[in-house]
Amino acid sequence: MDDYFHPEKAIPLLEKAAEKRNDSFTIAIILALAKSQKELPDNWSNIWKITEKVLNNKTLKKDMREEAIKIIIDYMILYKKYSN
């Protein structure tokens, strides 16, 4: 994600990684973050929904430190108020 406002190049690579490791929370949340970036600046209502879907997916292995997950949640939840 070397271009914060243009994650389009990263998303297909992350989707391939997610297909290979469809049980990885780390890959899923990074993909969600990239997809959320794509929603900026026009569609804030989807940002939390994309993240929440990963957080609620019980089939994913928590292969990320809880502290890192908390940091992501603390930031992304700021967009929850824009969800429909």
Distance bins in CASP14 RR format, pairs under 12 A and 6 or more apart:
PFRMAT RR
TARGET T0000
AUTHOR 0000-0000-0000
RMODE 2
METHOD distances of the structure
MODEL  1
1 7 1 0 1 0 0 0 0 0 0 0 0
1 8 0 0 0 0 0 1 0 0 0 0 0
1 9 0 0 0 0 1 0 0 0 0 0 0
1 10 1 0 1 0 0 0 0 0 0 0 0
1 11 0 0 0 0 1 0 0 0 0 0 0
1 13 0 0 0 0 0 1 0 0 0 0 0
1 14 0 0 0 0 1 0 0 0 0 0 0
1 30 0 0 0 0 1 0 0 0 0 0 0
1 31 0 0 0 0 0 1 0 0 0 0 0
1 33 1 0 0 1 0 0 0 0 0 0 0
1 34 1 0 0 1 0 0 0 0 0 0 0
1 35 0 0 0 0 0 1 0 0 0 0 0
1 36 0 0 0 0 0 1 0 0 0 0 0
1 37 1 0 0 1 0 0 0 0 0 0 0
1 38 0 0 0 0 0 1 0 0 0 0 0
2 9 0 0 0 0 1 0 0 0 0 0 0
2 10 0 0 0 0 1 0 0 0 0 0 0
2 34 0 0 0 0 0 1 0 0 0 0 0
2 37 0 0 0 0 0 1 0 0 0 0 0
3 9 1 0 0 1 0 0 0 0 0 0 0
3 10 0 0 0 0 1 0 0 0 0 0 0
3 11 0 0 0 0 0 1 0 0 0 0 0
3 34 0 0 0 0 0 1 0 0 0 0 0
3 37 0 0 0 0 1 0 0 0 0 0 0
3 38 0 0 0 0 0 1 0 0 0 0 0
4 10 0 0 0 0 0 1 0 0 0 0 0
4 33 0 0 0 0 0 1 0 0 0 0 0
4 34 0 0 0 0 0 1 0 0 0 0 0
4 36 0 0 0 0 0 1 0 0 0 0 0
4 37 1 0 0 1 0 0 0 0 0 0 0
4 38 0 0 0 0 0 1 0 0 0 0 0
4 40 0 0 0 0 1 0 0 0 0 0 0
4 41 0 0 0 0 0 1 0 0 0 0 0
5 34 0 0 0 0 0 1 0 0 0 0 0
5 37 1 0 0 1 0 0 0 0 0 0 0
5 38 0 0 0 0 1 0 0 0 0 0 0
5 39 0 0 0 0 0 1 0 0 0 0 0
5 40 1 0 0 1 0 0 0 0 0 0 0
5 41 0 0 0 0 1 0 0 0 0 0 0
5 42 0 0 0 0 0 1 0 0 0 0 0
6 34 0 0 0 0 0 1 0 0 0 0 0
6 37 0 0 0 0 1 0 0 0 0 0 0
6 38 0 0 0 0 1 0 0 0 0 0 0
6 40 0 0 0 0 0 1 0 0 0 0 0
7 13 0 0 0 0 0 1 0 0 0 0 0
7 14 0 0 0 0 1 0 0 0 0 0 0
7 15 0 0 0 0 0 1 0 0 0 0 0
7 30 0 0 0 0 0 1 0 0 0 0 0
7 31 0 0 0 0 1 0 0 0 0 0 0
7 32 0 0 0 0 0 1 0 0 0 0 0
7 33 0 0 0 0 1 0 0 0 0 0 0
7 34 1 0 1 0 0 0 0 0 0 0 0
7 35 1 0 0 1 0 0 0 0 0 0 0
7 36 0 0 0 0 1 0 0 0 0 0 0
7 37 1 0 1 0 0 0 0 0 0 0 0
7 38 1 0 1 0 0 0 0 0 0 0 0
7 39 0 0 0 0 1 0 0 0 0 0 0
7 40 0 0 0 0 1 0 0 0 0 0 0
7 50 0 0 0 0 0 1 0 0 0 0 0
8 14 0 0 0 0 0 1 0 0 0 0 0
8 15 0 0 0 0 0 1 0 0 0 0 0
8 34 0 0 0 0 1 0 0 0 0 0 0
8 35 0 0 0 0 0 1 0 0 0 0 0
8 37 0 0 0 0 1 0 0 0 0 0 0
8 38 1 0 0 1 0 0 0 0 0 0 0
9 15 0 0 0 0 0 1 0 0 0 0 0
9 34 0 0 0 0 1 0 0 0 0 0 0
9 37 0 0 0 0 0 1 0 0 0 0 0
9 38 0 0 0 0 0 1 0 0 0 0 0
10 16 0 0 0 0 0 1 0 0 0 0 0
10 17 0 0 0 0 0 1 0 0 0 0 0
10 30 0 0 0 0 1 0 0 0 0 0 0
10 31 0 0 0 0 1 0 0 0 0 0 0
10 33 0 0 0 0 1 0 0 0 0 0 0
10 34 1 0 1 0 0 0 0 0 0 0 0
10 35 0 0 0 0 1 0 0 0 0 0 0
10 37 0 0 0 0 1 0 0 0 0 0 0
10 38 0 0 0 0 1 0 0 0 0 0 0
11 17 0 0 0 0 0 1 0 0 0 0 0
11 18 0 0 0 0 0 1 0 0 0 0 0
11 30 0 0 0 0 0 1 0 0 0 0 0
11 31 1 0 0 1 0 0 0 0 0 0 0
11 32 0 0 0 0 0 1 0 0 0 0 0
11 33 0 0 0 0 0 1 0 0 0 0 0
11 34 1 0 1 0 0 0 0 0 0 0 0
11 35 1 0 0 1 0 0 0 0 0 0 0
11 36 0 0 0 0 0 1 0 0 0 0 0
11 37 0 0 0 0 1 0 0 0 0 0 0
11 38 1 0 0 1 0 0 0 0 0 0 0
11 39 0 0 0 0 0 1 0 0 0 0 0
11 50 0 0 0 0 0 1 0 0 0 0 0
12 18 0 0 0 0 0 1 0 0 0 0 0
12 19 0 0 0 0 0 1 0 0 0 0 0
12 31 0 0 0 0 0 1 0 0 0 0 0
12 34 0 0 0 0 0 1 0 0 0 0 0
12 35 0 0 0 0 0 1 0 0 0 0 0
12 38 0 0 0 0 0 1 0 0 0 0 0
13 19 0 0 0 0 0 1 0 0 0 0 0
13 20 0 0 0 0 0 1 0 0 0 0 0
13 27 0 0 0 0 0 1 0 0 0 0 0
13 30 0 0 0 0 0 1 0 0 0 0 0
13 31 0 0 0 0 1 0 0 0 0 0 0
13 34 0 0 0 0 1 0 0 0 0 0 0
14 20 0 0 0 0 0 1 0 0 0 0 0
14 21 0 0 0 0 0 1 0 0 0 0 0
14 24 0 0 0 0 0 1 0 0 0 0 0
14 26 0 0 0 0 0 1 0 0 0 0 0
14 27 1 0 0 1 0 0 0 0 0 0 0
14 28 0 0 0 0 1 0 0 0 0 0 0
14 29 0 0 0 0 0 1 0 0 0 0 0
14 30 1 0 0 1 0 0 0 0 0 0 0
14 31 1 0 1 0 0 0 0 0 0 0 0
14 32 0 0 0 0 1 0 0 0 0 0 0
14 33 0 0 0 0 1 0 0 0 0 0 0
14 34 1 0 1 0 0 0 0 0 0 0 0
14 35 0 0 0 0 1 0 0 0 0 0 0
14 36 0 0 0 0 0 1 0 0 0 0 0
14 37 0 0 0 0 0 1 0 0 0 0 0
14 38 0 0 0 0 0 1 0 0 0 0 0
15 21 0 0 0 0 0 1 0 0 0 0 0
15 22 0 0 0 0 0 1 0 0 0 0 0
15 27 0 0 0 0 1 0 0 0 0 0 0
15 28 0 0 0 0 0 1 0 0 0 0 0
15 30 0 0 0 0 0 1 0 0 0 0 0
15 31 1 0 0 1 0 0 0 0 0 0 0
15 32 0 0 0 0 0 1 0 0 0 0 0
15 34 0 0 0 0 1 0 0 0 0 0 0
15 35 0 0 0 0 1 0 0 0 0 0 0
16 22 0 0 0 0 0 1 0 0 0 0 0
16 27 0 0 0 0 1 0 0 0 0 0 0
16 31 0 0 0 0 0 1 0 0 0 0 0
17 23 0 0 0 0 0 1 0 0 0 0 0
17 24 1 0 0 1 0 0 0 0 0 0 0
17 26 0 0 0 0 1 0 0 0 0 0 0
17 27 1 0 1 0 0 0 0 0 0 0 0
17 28 0 0 0 0 1 0 0 0 0 0 0
17 29 0 0 0 0 0 1 0 0 0 0 0
17 30 0 0 0 0 1 0 0 0 0 0 0
17 31 1 0 0 1 0 0 0 0 0 0 0
17 34 0 0 0 0 0 1 0 0 0 0 0
18 24 1 0 0 1 0 0 0 0 0 0 0
18 25 0 0 0 0 0 1 0 0 0 0 0
18 26 0 0 0 0 0 1 0 0 0 0 0
18 27 1 0 1 0 0 0 0 0 0 0 0
18 28 1 0 0 1 0 0 0 0 0 0 0
18 29 0 0 0 0 0 1 0 0 0 0 0
18 30 0 0 0 0 1 0 0 0 0 0 0
18 31 1 0 1 0 0 0 0 0 0 0 0
18 32 0 0 0 0 1 0 0 0 0 0 0
18 34 0 0 0 0 0 1 0 0 0 0 0
18 35 0 0 0 0 0 1 0 0 0 0 0
18 54 0 0 0 0 0 1 0 0 0 0 0
18 57 0 0 0 0 0 1 0 0 0 0 0
18 60 0 0 0 0 0 1 0 0 0 0 0
19 27 0 0 0 0 1 0 0 0 0 0 0
19 28 0 0 0 0 0 1 0 0 0 0 0
19 31 0 0 0 0 0 1 0 0 0 0 0
20 27 0 0 0 0 1 0 0 0 0 0 0
21 27 1 0 1 0 0 0 0 0 0 0 0
21 28 0 0 0 0 1 0 0 0 0 0 0
21 30 0 0 0 0 0 1 0 0 0 0 0
21 31 0 0 0 0 0 1 0 0 0 0 0
21 60 0 0 0 0 1 0 0 0 0 0 0
21 61 0 0 0 0 1 0 0 0 0 0 0
21 63 0 0 0 0 1 0 0 0 0 0 0
22 28 0 0 0 0 1 0 0 0 0 0 0
22 31 0 0 0 0 0 1 0 0 0 0 0
22 57 0 0 0 0 0 1 0 0 0 0 0
22 59 0 0 0 0 1 0 0 0 0 0 0
22 60 0 0 0 0 1 0 0 0 0 0 0
22 61 0 0 0 0 0 1 0 0 0 0 0
23 57 0 0 0 0 1 0 0 0 0 0 0
23 58 0 0 0 0 0 1 0 0 0 0 0
23 59 1 0 0 1 0 0 0 0 0 0 0
23 60 1 0 1 0 0 0 0 0 0 0 0
23 61 1 0 1 0 0 0 0 0 0 0 0
23 62 0 0 0 0 0 1 0 0 0 0 0
23 63 0 0 0 0 1 0 0 0 0 0 0
24 30 0 0 0 0 1 0 0 0 0 0 0
24 31 0 0 0 0 1 0 0 0 0 0 0
24 54 0 0 0 0 0 1 0 0 0 0 0
24 57 0 0 0 0 0 1 0 0 0 0 0
24 59 0 0 0 0 0 1 0 0 0 0 0
24 60 1 0 0 1 0 0 0 0 0 0 0
24 61 1 0 0 1 0 0 0 0 0 0 0
24 62 0 0 0 0 1 0 0 0 0 0 0
24 63 1 0 1 0 0 0 0 0 0 0 0
24 64 0 0 0 0 1 0 0 0 0 0 0
25 31 0 0 0 0 0 1 0 0 0 0 0
25 32 0 0 0 0 0 1 0 0 0 0 0
25 51 0 0 0 0 0 1 0 0 0 0 0
25 54 1 0 0 1 0 0 0 0 0 0 0
25 55 0 0 0 0 1 0 0 0 0 0 0
25 56 0 0 0 0 0 1 0 0 0 0 0
25 57 1 0 0 1 0 0 0 0 0 0 0
25 58 0 0 0 0 0 1 0 0 0 0 0
25 59 0 0 0 0 1 0 0 0 0 0 0
25 60 1 0 1 0 0 0 0 0 0 0 0
25 61 1 0 1 0 0 0 0 0 0 0 0
25 62 1 0 1 0 0 0 0 0 0 0 0
25 63 1 0 1 0 0 0 0 0 0 0 0
25 64 1 0 1 0 0 0 0 0 0 0 0
25 65 0 0 0 0 0 1 0 0 0 0 0
25 66 0 0 0 0 0 1 0 0 0 0 0
25 68 0 0 0 0 0 1 0 0 0 0 0
25 69 1 0 0 1 0 0 0 0 0 0 0
25 72 0 0 0 0 0 1 0 0 0 0 0
26 32 0 0 0 0 0 1 0 0 0 0 0
26 33 0 0 0 0 0 1 0 0 0 0 0
26 54 0 0 0 0 0 1 0 0 0 0 0
26 60 0 0 0 0 1 0 0 0 0 0 0
26 61 0 0 0 0 1 0 0 0 0 0 0
26 62 0 0 0 0 1 0 0 0 0 0 0
26 63 1 0 1 0 0 0 0 0 0 0 0
26 64 1 0 1 0 0 0 0 0 0 0 0
26 65 0 0 0 0 1 0 0 0 0 0 0
26 68 0 0 0 0 1 0 0 0 0 0 0
26 69 0 0 0 0 1 0 0 0 0 0 0
26 72 0 0 0 0 0 1 0 0 0 0 0
27 33 0 0 0 0 0 1 0 0 0 0 0
27 34 0 0 0 0 0 1 0 0 0 0 0
27 54 0 0 0 0 1 0 0 0 0 0 0
27 57 0 0 0 0 0 1 0 0 0 0 0
27 60 0 0 0 0 1 0 0 0 0 0 0
27 61 0 0 0 0 0 1 0 0 0 0 0
27 63 0 0 0 0 1 0 0 0 0 0 0
27 64 0 0 0 0 1 0 0 0 0 0 0
28 34 0 0 0 0 0 1 0 0 0 0 0
28 35 0 0 0 0 0 1 0 0 0 0 0
28 50 0 0 0 0 0 1 0 0 0 0 0
28 51 0 0 0 0 0 1 0 0 0 0 0
28 53 0 0 0 0 1 0 0 0 0 0 0
28 54 1 0 1 0 0 0 0 0 0 0 0
28 55 0 0 0 0 1 0 0 0 0 0 0
28 56 0 0 0 0 0 1 0 0 0 0 0
28 57 1 0 0 1 0 0 0 0 0 0 0
28 58 0 0 0 0 0 1 0 0 0 0 0
28 59 0 0 0 0 1 0 0 0 0 0 0
28 60 1 0 1 0 0 0 0 0 0 0 0
28 61 0 0 0 0 1 0 0 0 0 0 0
28 62 0 0 0 0 0 1 0 0 0 0 0
28 63 0 0 0 0 1 0 0 0 0 0 0
28 64 0 0 0 0 1 0 0 0 0 0 0
28 69 0 0 0 0 0 1 0 0 0 0 0
28 72 0 0 0 0 0 1 0 0 0 0 0
29 35 0 0 0 0 0 1 0 0 0 0 0
29 36 0 0 0 0 0 1 0 0 0 0 0
29 50 0 0 0 0 1 0 0 0 0 0 0
29 51 1 0 0 1 0 0 0 0 0 0 0
29 52 0 0 0 0 0 1 0 0 0 0 0
29 53 0 0 0 0 0 1 0 0 0 0 0
29 54 1 0 1 0 0 0 0 0 0 0 0
29 55 1 0 0 1 0 0 0 0 0 0 0
29 56 0 0 0 0 0 1 0 0 0 0 0
29 57 0 0 0 0 1 0 0 0 0 0 0
29 60 0 0 0 0 1 0 0 0 0 0 0
29 61 0 0 0 0 0 1 0 0 0 0 0
29 62 0 0 0 0 0 1 0 0 0 0 0
29 63 0 0 0 0 0 1 0 0 0 0 0
29 64 1 0 0 1 0 0 0 0 0 0 0
29 65 0 0 0 0 0 1 0 0 0 0 0
29 68 0 0 0 0 1 0 0 0 0 0 0
29 69 1 0 0 1 0 0 0 0 0 0 0
29 70 0 0 0 0 0 1 0 0 0 0 0
29 71 0 0 0 0 0 1 0 0 0 0 0
29 72 1 0 0 1 0 0 0 0 0 0 0
29 73 0 0 0 0 1 0 0 0 0 0 0
29 75 0 0 0 0 0 1 0 0 0 0 0
29 76 0 0 0 0 1 0 0 0 0 0 0
30 36 0 0 0 0 0 1 0 0 0 0 0
30 37 0 0 0 0 0 1 0 0 0 0 0
30 50 0 0 0 0 0 1 0 0 0 0 0
30 51 0 0 0 0 0 1 0 0 0 0 0
30 54 0 0 0 0 1 0 0 0 0 0 0
30 63 0 0 0 0 0 1 0 0 0 0 0
30 64 0 0 0 0 1 0 0 0 0 0 0
30 68 0 0 0 0 0 1 0 0 0 0 0
30 69 0 0 0 0 0 1 0 0 0 0 0
30 72 0 0 0 0 1 0 0 0 0 0 0
31 37 0 0 0 0 0 1 0 0 0 0 0
31 38 0 0 0 0 0 1 0 0 0 0 0
31 50 0 0 0 0 1 0 0 0 0 0 0
31 51 0 0 0 0 0 1 0 0 0 0 0
31 53 0 0 0 0 0 1 0 0 0 0 0
31 54 1 0 0 1 0 0 0 0 0 0 0
31 57 0 0 0 0 0 1 0 0 0 0 0
31 60 0 0 0 0 0 1 0 0 0 0 0
32 38 0 0 0 0 0 1 0 0 0 0 0
32 39 0 0 0 0 0 1 0 0 0 0 0
32 46 0 0 0 0 0 1 0 0 0 0 0
32 47 0 0 0 0 1 0 0 0 0 0 0
32 48 0 0 0 0 0 1 0 0 0 0 0
32 49 0 0 0 0 1 0 0 0 0 0 0
32 50 1 0 1 0 0 0 0 0 0 0 0
32 51 1 0 1 0 0 0 0 0 0 0 0
32 52 0 0 0 0 1 0 0 0 0 0 0
32 53 1 0 0 1 0 0 0 0 0 0 0
32 54 1 0 1 0 0 0 0 0 0 0 0
32 55 0 0 0 0 1 0 0 0 0 0 0
32 56 0 0 0 0 0 1 0 0 0 0 0
32 57 0 0 0 0 1 0 0 0 0 0 0
32 60 0 0 0 0 0 1 0 0 0 0 0
32 69 0 0 0 0 0 1 0 0 0 0 0
32 72 0 0 0 0 1 0 0 0 0 0 0
32 73 0 0 0 0 0 1 0 0 0 0 0
32 76 0 0 0 0 1 0 0 0 0 0 0
32 79 0 0 0 0 0 1 0 0 0 0 0
33 39 0 0 0 0 0 1 0 0 0 0 0
33 40 0 0 0 0 0 1 0 0 0 0 0
33 47 0 0 0 0 1 0 0 0 0 0 0
33 48 0 0 0 0 0 1 0 0 0 0 0
33 50 0 0 0 0 1 0 0 0 0 0 0
33 51 1 0 0 1 0 0 0 0 0 0 0
33 54 0 0 0 0 1 0 0 0 0 0 0
33 55 0 0 0 0 0 1 0 0 0 0 0
33 64 0 0 0 0 0 1 0 0 0 0 0
33 68 0 0 0 0 0 1 0 0 0 0 0
33 69 0 0 0 0 0 1 0 0 0 0 0
33 71 0 0 0 0 0 1 0 0 0 0 0
33 72 1 0 0 1 0 0 0 0 0 0 0
33 73 0 0 0 0 0 1 0 0 0 0 0
33 75 0 0 0 0 1 0 0 0 0 0 0
33 76 1 0 0 1 0 0 0 0 0 0 0
33 79 0 0 0 0 0 1 0 0 0 0 0
34 40 0 0 0 0 0 1 0 0 0 0 0
34 47 0 0 0 0 0 1 0 0 0 0 0
34 50 0 0 0 0 1 0 0 0 0 0 0
34 51 0 0 0 0 0 1 0 0 0 0 0
34 54 0 0 0 0 0 1 0 0 0 0 0
35 43 0 0 0 0 0 1 0 0 0 0 0
35 46 0 0 0 0 1 0 0 0 0 0 0
35 47 0 0 0 0 1 0 0 0 0 0 0
35 49 0 0 0 0 0 1 0 0 0 0 0
35 50 1 0 1 0 0 0 0 0 0 0 0
35 51 0 0 0 0 1 0 0 0 0 0 0
35 53 0 0 0 0 1 0 0 0 0 0 0
35 54 0 0 0 0 1 0 0 0 0 0 0
35 76 0 0 0 0 0 1 0 0 0 0 0
36 43 0 0 0 0 1 0 0 0 0 0 0
36 44 0 0 0 0 1 0 0 0 0 0 0
36 45 0 0 0 0 0 1 0 0 0 0 0
36 46 1 0 0 1 0 0 0 0 0 0 0
36 47 1 0 1 0 0 0 0 0 0 0 0
36 48 0 0 0 0 1 0 0 0 0 0 0
36 49 0 0 0 0 1 0 0 0 0 0 0
36 50 1 0 1 0 0 0 0 0 0 0 0
36 51 1 0 0 1 0 0 0 0 0 0 0
36 52 0 0 0 0 0 1 0 0 0 0 0
36 53 0 0 0 0 0 1 0 0 0 0 0
36 54 0 0 0 0 0 1 0 0 0 0 0
36 72 0 0 0 0 0 1 0 0 0 0 0
36 75 0 0 0 0 0 1 0 0 0 0 0
36 76 1 0 0 1 0 0 0 0 0 0 0
36 78 0 0 0 0 0 1 0 0 0 0 0
36 79 1 0 0 1 0 0 0 0 0 0 0
36 82 0 0 0 0 0 1 0 0 0 0 0
36 83 0 0 0 0 0 1 0 0 0 0 0
37 43 0 0 0 0 0 1 0 0 0 0 0
37 44 0 0 0 0 0 1 0 0 0 0 0
37 46 0 0 0 0 0 1 0 0 0 0 0
37 47 0 0 0 0 1 0 0 0 0 0 0
37 50 0 0 0 0 1 0 0 0 0 0 0
37 51 0 0 0 0 0 1 0 0 0 0 0
37 76 0 0 0 0 0 1 0 0 0 0 0
37 79 0 0 0 0 0 1 0 0 0 0 0
38 44 0 0 0 0 0 1 0 0 0 0 0
38 46 0 0 0 0 1 0 0 0 0 0 0
38 47 0 0 0 0 1 0 0 0 0 0 0
38 50 0 0 0 0 1 0 0 0 0 0 0
39 45 0 0 0 0 1 0 0 0 0 0 0
39 46 1 0 1 0 0 0 0 0 0 0 0
39 47 1 0 1 0 0 0 0 0 0 0 0
39 48 0 0 0 0 0 1 0 0 0 0 0
39 49 0 0 0 0 1 0 0 0 0 0 0
39 50 1 0 0 1 0 0 0 0 0 0 0
39 51 0 0 0 0 0 1 0 0 0 0 0
39 76 0 0 0 0 0 1 0 0 0 0 0
39 79 0 0 0 0 1 0 0 0 0 0 0
39 82 0 0 0 0 1 0 0 0 0 0 0
39 83 0 0 0 0 0 1 0 0 0 0 0
40 46 0 0 0 0 0 1 0 0 0 0 0
40 47 1 0 0 1 0 0 0 0 0 0 0
40 50 0 0 0 0 0 1 0 0 0 0 0
40 79 0 0 0 0 1 0 0 0 0 0 0
40 82 0 0 0 0 0 1 0 0 0 0 0
41 47 0 0 0 0 0 1 0 0 0 0 0
41 79 0 0 0 0 0 1 0 0 0 0 0
41 82 0 0 0 0 0 1 0 0 0 0 0
42 82 0 0 0 0 0 1 0 0 0 0 0
43 49 0 0 0 0 0 1 0 0 0 0 0
43 50 0 0 0 0 0 1 0 0 0 0 0
43 79 0 0 0 0 0 1 0 0 0 0 0
43 82 0 0 0 0 1 0 0 0 0 0 0
43 83 0 0 0 0 0 1 0 0 0 0 0
43 84 0 0 0 0 0 1 0 0 0 0 0
44 50 0 0 0 0 0 1 0 0 0 0 0
44 76 0 0 0 0 0 1 0 0 0 0 0
44 78 0 0 0 0 1 0 0 0 0 0 0
44 79 1 0 1 0 0 0 0 0 0 0 0
44 80 0 0 0 0 0 1 0 0 0 0 0
44 81 0 0 0 0 1 0 0 0 0 0 0
44 82 1 0 1 0 0 0 0 0 0 0 0
44 83 0 0 0 0 1 0 0 0 0 0 0
44 84 0 0 0 0 0 1 0 0 0 0 0
45 79 0 0 0 0 1 0 0 0 0 0 0
45 80 0 0 0 0 1 0 0 0 0 0 0
45 81 0 0 0 0 1 0 0 0 0 0 0
45 82 1 0 1 0 0 0 0 0 0 0 0
45 83 1 0 1 0 0 0 0 0 0 0 0
45 84 1 0 1 0 0 0 0 0 0 0 0
46 52 0 0 0 0 0 1 0 0 0 0 0
46 53 0 0 0 0 0 1 0 0 0 0 0
46 76 0 0 0 0 0 1 0 0 0 0 0
46 79 0 0 0 0 1 0 0 0 0 0 0
46 80 0 0 0 0 0 1 0 0 0 0 0
46 82 0 0 0 0 1 0 0 0 0 0 0
46 83 1 0 0 1 0 0 0 0 0 0 0
46 84 0 0 0 0 1 0 0 0 0 0 0
47 53 0 0 0 0 0 1 0 0 0 0 0
47 75 0 0 0 0 0 1 0 0 0 0 0
47 76 1 0 0 1 0 0 0 0 0 0 0
47 77 0 0 0 0 0 1 0 0 0 0 0
47 78 0 0 0 0 1 0 0 0 0 0 0
47 79 1 1 0 0 0 0 0 0 0 0 0
47 80 0 0 0 0 1 0 0 0 0 0 0
47 81 0 0 0 0 0 1 0 0 0 0 0
47 82 1 0 0 1 0 0 0 0 0 0 0
47 83 0 0 0 0 1 0 0 0 0 0 0
47 84 0 0 0 0 0 1 0 0 0 0 0
48 54 0 0 0 0 0 1 0 0 0 0 0
48 55 0 0 0 0 1 0 0 0 0 0 0
48 56 0 0 0 0 0 1 0 0 0 0 0
48 72 0 0 0 0 0 1 0 0 0 0 0
48 73 0 0 0 0 0 1 0 0 0 0 0
48 75 0 0 0 0 0 1 0 0 0 0 0
48 76 1 0 0 1 0 0 0 0 0 0 0
48 77 1 0 0 1 0 0 0 0 0 0 0
48 78 0 0 0 0 1 0 0 0 0 0 0
48 79 1 0 1 0 0 0 0 0 0 0 0
48 80 1 0 1 0 0 0 0 0 0 0 0
48 81 0 0 0 0 1 0 0 0 0 0 0
48 82 1 0 0 1 0 0 0 0 0 0 0
48 83 1 0 1 0 0 0 0 0 0 0 0
48 84 0 0 0 0 0 1 0 0 0 0 0
49 55 0 0 0 0 0 1 0 0 0 0 0
49 56 0 0 0 0 0 1 0 0 0 0 0
49 76 0 0 0 0 0 1 0 0 0 0 0
49 77 0 0 0 0 0 1 0 0 0 0 0
49 79 0 0 0 0 1 0 0 0 0 0 0
49 80 0 0 0 0 1 0 0 0 0 0 0
49 82 0 0 0 0 1 0 0 0 0 0 0
49 83 1 0 1 0 0 0 0 0 0 0 0
49 84 0 0 0 0 1 0 0 0 0 0 0
50 56 0 0 0 0 0 1 0 0 0 0 0
50 57 0 0 0 0 0 1 0 0 0 0 0
50 72 0 0 0 0 0 1 0 0 0 0 0
50 76 0 0 0 0 1 0 0 0 0 0 0
50 79 0 0 0 0 1 0 0 0 0 0 0
50 80 0 0 0 0 0 1 0 0 0 0 0
50 83 0 0 0 0 0 1 0 0 0 0 0
51 57 0 0 0 0 0 1 0 0 0 0 0
51 69 0 0 0 0 0 1 0 0 0 0 0
51 72 1 0 0 1 0 0 0 0 0 0 0
51 73 1 0 0 1 0 0 0 0 0 0 0
51 74 0 0 0 0 0 1 0 0 0 0 0
51 75 0 0 0 0 1 0 0 0 0 0 0
51 76 1 0 1 0 0 0 0 0 0 0 0
51 77 0 0 0 0 1 0 0 0 0 0 0
51 78 0 0 0 0 0 1 0 0 0 0 0
51 79 1 0 0 1 0 0 0 0 0 0 0
51 80 0 0 0 0 1 0 0 0 0 0 0
51 83 0 0 0 0 0 1 0 0 0 0 0
52 72 0 0 0 0 0 1 0 0 0 0 0
52 73 0 0 0 0 1 0 0 0 0 0 0
52 76 0 0 0 0 1 0 0 0 0 0 0
52 77 0 0 0 0 1 0 0 0 0 0 0
52 79 0 0 0 0 1 0 0 0 0 0 0
52 80 1 0 0 1 0 0 0 0 0 0 0
52 83 0 0 0 0 1 0 0 0 0 0 0
53 59 0 0 0 0 0 1 0 0 0 0 0
53 60 0 0 0 0 0 1 0 0 0 0 0
53 76 0 0 0 0 0 1 0 0 0 0 0
53 83 0 0 0 0 0 1 0 0 0 0 0
54 60 1 0 0 1 0 0 0 0 0 0 0
54 62 0 0 0 0 0 1 0 0 0 0 0
54 64 0 0 0 0 0 1 0 0 0 0 0
54 69 0 0 0 0 0 1 0 0 0 0 0
54 72 0 0 0 0 1 0 0 0 0 0 0
54 73 0 0 0 0 0 1 0 0 0 0 0
54 76 0 0 0 0 1 0 0 0 0 0 0
55 62 0 0 0 0 0 1 0 0 0 0 0
55 64 0 0 0 0 0 1 0 0 0 0 0
55 69 0 0 0 0 1 0 0 0 0 0 0
55 70 0 0 0 0 0 1 0 0 0 0 0
55 72 0 0 0 0 1 0 0 0 0 0 0
55 73 1 0 0 1 0 0 0 0 0 0 0
55 76 0 0 0 0 1 0 0 0 0 0 0
55 77 0 0 0 0 1 0 0 0 0 0 0
55 80 0 0 0 0 0 1 0 0 0 0 0
56 73 0 0 0 0 0 1 0 0 0 0 0
60 69 0 0 0 0 0 1 0 0 0 0 0
62 68 0 0 0 0 0 1 0 0 0 0 0
62 69 1 0 0 1 0 0 0 0 0 0 0
62 70 0 0 0 0 0 1 0 0 0 0 0
63 69 0 0 0 0 0 1 0 0 0 0 0
64 70 0 0 0 0 0 1 0 0 0 0 0
64 71 0 0 0 0 0 1 0 0 0 0 0
64 72 0 0 0 0 1 0 0 0 0 0 0
64 73 0 0 0 0 0 1 0 0 0 0 0
65 71 0 0 0 0 1 0 0 0 0 0 0
65 72 0 0 0 0 0 1 0 0 0 0 0
66 72 0 0 0 0 0 1 0 0 0 0 0
66 73 0 0 0 0 0 1 0 0 0 0 0
67 73 0 0 0 0 0 1 0 0 0 0 0
67 74 0 0 0 0 0 1 0 0 0 0 0
68 74 0 0 0 0 0 1 0 0 0 0 0
68 75 0 0 0 0 0 1 0 0 0 0 0
69 75 0 0 0 0 0 1 0 0 0 0 0
69 76 0 0 0 0 0 1 0 0 0 0 0
69 77 0 0 0 0 0 1 0 0 0 0 0
70 76 0 0 0 0 0 1 0 0 0 0 0
70 77 0 0 0 0 0 1 0 0 0 0 0
71 77 0 0 0 0 0 1 0 0 0 0 0
72 78 0 0 0 0 0 1 0 0 0 0 0
72 79 0 0 0 0 0 1 0 0 0 0 0
73 79 0 0 0 0 0 1 0 0 0 0 0
73 80 0 0 0 0 0 1 0 0 0 0 0
74 80 0 0 0 0 0 1 0 0 0 0 0
76 82 0 0 0 0 0 1 0 0 0 0 0
76 83 0 0 0 0 0 1 0 0 0 0 0
77 83 0 0 0 0 0 1 0 0 0 0 0
END
